[in-house]
Amino acid sequence: MDVECYLAEKMMRERMAEARANAEVARLLRASDERSGRYGVRGRLTETGRSLAKTARKVAFAISSVRNANR
């Protein structure tokens, strides 16, 4: 009897943990869908692209500076 109760409680705990995890994922997805403008997916991608372009310019400038210094 004790083993059966233990297994039943363990299964319930596992299901509850899974349900909580699913609810958290759903909450996060809703929160990300509610954002708009700068904080939406498009805005984040735009900011990432700008950051990458800025970094690329810095690297290109550093390379050209080193090449010019070695001449």
FIKOLZA-1660 file (N, C-alpha, C; in steps of 0.1 Angstrom, whole numbers, plus 5000, padded with zeros to 4 digits):
% residues 71
   i   px   py   pz ch aa at
   1 5008 4988 5000  A  M  N
   1 5000 5000 5000  A  M CA
   1 5009 5013 5000  A  M  C
   2 5019 5013 5008  A  D  N
   2 5028 5024 5009  A  D CA
   2 5035 5027 4996  A  D  C
   3 5039 5016 4989  A  V  N
   3 5046 5017 4976  A  V CA
   3 5036 5023 4966  A  V  C
   4 5024 5019 4966  A  E  N
   4 5014 5024 4957  A  E CA
   4 5011 5039 4959  A  E  C
   5 5010 5043 4971  A  C  N
   5 5008 5057 4975  A  C CA
   5 5020 5065 4971  A  C  C
   6 5032 5060 4973  A  Y  N
   6 5044 5067 4969  A  Y CA
   6 5045 5069 4954  A  Y  C
   7 5042 5058 4947  A  L  N
   7 5042 5059 4932  A  L CA
   7 5031 5069 4927  A  L  C
   8 5020 5069 4933  A  A  N
   8 5009 5078 4929  A  A CA
   8 5013 5092 4932  A  A  C
   9 5018 5095 4943  A  E  N
   9 5023 5108 4947  A  E CA
   9 5034 5113 4938  A  E  C
  10 5043 5104 4935  A  K  N
  10 5055 5108 4926  A  K CA
  10 5049 5111 4912  A  K  C
  11 5040 5103 4907  A  M  N
  11 5034 5106 4894  A  M CA
  11 5027 5120 4894  A  M  C
  12 5020 5122 4904  A  M  N
  12 5012 5135 4905  A  M CA
  12 5022 5147 4906  A  M  C
  13 5033 5145 4914  A  R  N
  13 5043 5156 4915  A  R CA
  13 5049 5158 4901  A  R  C
  14 5052 5148 4894  A  E  N
  14 5058 5149 4880  A  E CA
  14 5049 5156 4871  A  E  C
  15 5036 5152 4871  A  R  N
  15 5026 5159 4863  A  R CA
  15 5024 5174 4866  A  R  C
  16 5024 5176 4879  A  M  N
  16 5023 5190 4883  A  M CA
  16 5035 5199 4879  A  M  C
  17 5047 5193 4880  A  A  N
  17 5059 5200 4876  A  A CA
  17 5058 5203 4861  A  A  C
  18 5054 5193 4853  A  E  N
  18 5053 5194 4839  A  E CA
  18 5042 5205 4835  A  E  C
  19 5031 5205 4842  A  A  N
  19 5021 5215 4840  A  A CA
  19 5026 5229 4843  A  A  C
  20 5034 5230 4854  A  R  N
  20 5039 5243 4858  A  R CA
  20 5049 5248 4847  A  R  C
  21 5057 5239 4842  A  A  N
  21 5067 5242 4832  A  A CA
  21 5060 5247 4819  A  A  C
  22 5049 5240 4815  A  N  N
  22 5041 5244 4804  A  N CA
  22 5035 5257 4806  A  N  C
  23 5030 5260 4817  A  A  N
  23 5023 5272 4820  A  A CA
  23 5034 5284 4820  A  A  C
  24 5046 5281 4824  A  E  N
  24 5056 5292 4824  A  E CA
  24 5060 5295 4809  A  E  C
  25 5061 5284 4801  A  V  N
  25 5064 5286 4787  A  V CA
  25 5053 5294 4780  A  V  C
  26 5041 5291 4783  A  A  N
  26 5030 5298 4777  A  A CA
  26 5030 5313 4782  A  A  C
  27 5033 5315 4795  A  R  N
  27 5033 5329 4800  A  R CA
  27 5044 5337 4793  A  R  C
  28 5056 5331 4791  A  L  N
  28 5067 5338 4784  A  L CA
  28 5063 5341 4770  A  L  C
  29 5057 5331 4763  A  L  N
  29 5053 5334 4749  A  L CA
  29 5042 5345 4748  A  L  C
  30 5033 5345 4757  A  R  N
  30 5023 5356 4757  A  R CA
  30 5030 5369 4760  A  R  C
  31 5039 5369 4769  A  A  N
  31 5046 5382 4772  A  A CA
  31 5054 5387 4760  A  A  C
  32 5060 5378 4753  A  S  N
  32 5068 5382 4741  A  S CA
  32 5059 5387 4730  A  S  C
  33 5047 5381 4729  A  D  N
  33 5037 5385 4719  A  D CA
  33 5031 5399 4722  A  D  C
  34 5030 5402 4734  A  E  N
  34 5024 5415 4738  A  E CA
  34 5033 5426 4736  A  E  C
  35 5046 5424 4735  A  R  N
  35 5055 5435 4733  A  R CA
  35 5054 5440 4719  A  R  C
  36 5056 5453 4717  A  S  N
  36 5055 5458 4703  A  S CA
  36 5066 5468 4701  A  S  C
  37 5067 5473 4689  A  G  N
  37 5077 5483 4685  A  G CA
  37 5091 5478 4687  A  G  C
  38 5099 5486 4694  A  R  N
  38 5113 5484 4696  A  R CA
  38 5116 5470 4703  A  R  C
  39 5107 5466 4711  A  Y  N
  39 5110 5454 4718  A  Y CA
  39 5104 5441 4712  A  Y  C
  40 5098 5443 4700  A  G  N
  40 5092 5431 4693  A  G CA
  40 5104 5424 4686  A  G  C
  41 5100 5413 4679  A  V  N
  41 5110 5405 4673  A  V CA
  41 5117 5413 4662  A  V  C
  42 5110 5421 4654  A  R  N
  42 5116 5429 4644  A  R CA
  42 5125 5439 4650  A  R  C
  43 5121 5445 4661  A  G  N
  43 5130 5455 4667  A  G CA
  43 5143 5449 4673  A  G  C
  44 5141 5437 4679  A  R  N
  44 5153 5431 4684  A  R CA
  44 5163 5427 4673  A  R  C
  45 5157 5422 4662  A  L  N
  45 5166 5418 4651  A  L CA
  45 5173 5430 4645  A  L  C
  46 5165 5441 4644  A  T  N
  46 5171 5454 4639  A  T CA
  46 5183 5458 4648  A  T  C
  47 5180 5458 4661  A  E  N
  47 5191 5462 4670  A  E CA
  47 5203 5453 4669  A  E  C
  48 5201 5440 4668  A  T  N
  48 5211 5430 4666  A  T CA
  48 5219 5433 4654  A  T  C
  49 5212 5436 4643  A  G  N
  49 5219 5439 4630  A  G CA
  49 5227 5452 4631  A  G  C
  50 5222 5462 4638  A  R  N
  50 5230 5474 4640  A  R CA
  50 5242 5472 4648  A  R  C
  51 5241 5464 4658  A  S  N
  51 5252 5460 4667  A  S CA
  51 5263 5453 4659  A  S  C
  52 5259 5443 4651  A  L  N
  52 5268 5436 4643  A  L CA
  52 5275 5445 4633  A  L  C
  53 5268 5454 4626  A  A  N
  53 5274 5463 4617  A  A CA
  53 5284 5472 4623  A  A  C
  54 5280 5477 4635  A  K  N
  54 5290 5486 4643  A  K CA
  54 5302 5478 4646  A  K  C
  55 5301 5466 4651  A  T  N
  55 5313 5458 4654  A  T CA
  55 5321 5455 4642  A  T  C
  56 5315 5452 4630  A  A  N
  56 5322 5450 4618  A  A CA
  56 5330 5462 4614  A  A  C
  57 5324 5474 4615  A  R  N
  57 5331 5486 4612  A  R CA
  57 5343 5488 4621  A  R  C
  58 5342 5485 4634  A  K  N
  58 5353 5487 4643  A  K CA
  58 5364 5477 4639  A  K  C
  59 5361 5465 4636  A  V  N
  59 5371 5455 4632  A  V CA
  59 5378 5459 4620  A  V  C
  60 5370 5463 4610  A  A  N
  60 5376 5468 4597  A  A CA
  60 5385 5480 4599  A  A  C
  61 5381 5489 4608  A  F  N
  61 5390 5501 4610  A  F CA
  61 5403 5496 4617  A  F  C
  62 5402 5487 4627  A  A  N
  62 5413 5482 4634  A  A CA
  62 5423 5475 4625  A  A  C
  63 5418 5467 4615  A  I  N
  63 5426 5460 4606  A  I CA
  63 5433 5470 4597  A  I  C
  64 5426 5480 4592  A  S  N
  64 5432 5490 4583  A  S CA
  64 5442 5498 4590  A  S  C
  65 5440 5501 4603  A  S  N
  65 5450 5508 4611  A  S CA
  65 5463 5501 4612  A  S  C
  66 5462 5488 4615  A  V  N
  66 5473 5479 4616  A  V CA
  66 5481 5478 4603  A  V  C
  67 5474 5477 4592  A  R  N
  67 5480 5476 4579  A  R CA
  67 5487 5489 4575  A  R  C
  68 5481 5500 4578  A  N  N
  68 5487 5513 4576  A  N CA
  68 5499 5516 4584  A  N  C
  69 5499 5511 4597  A  A  N
  69 5510 5513 4606  A  A CA
  69 5522 5504 4602  A  A  C
  70 5520 5493 4595  A  N  N
  70 5531 5484 4591  A  N CA
  70 5537 5489 4577  A  N  C
  71 5532 5499 4571  A  R  N
  71 5538 5503 4558  A  R CA
  71 5550 5511 4560  A  R  C
% end
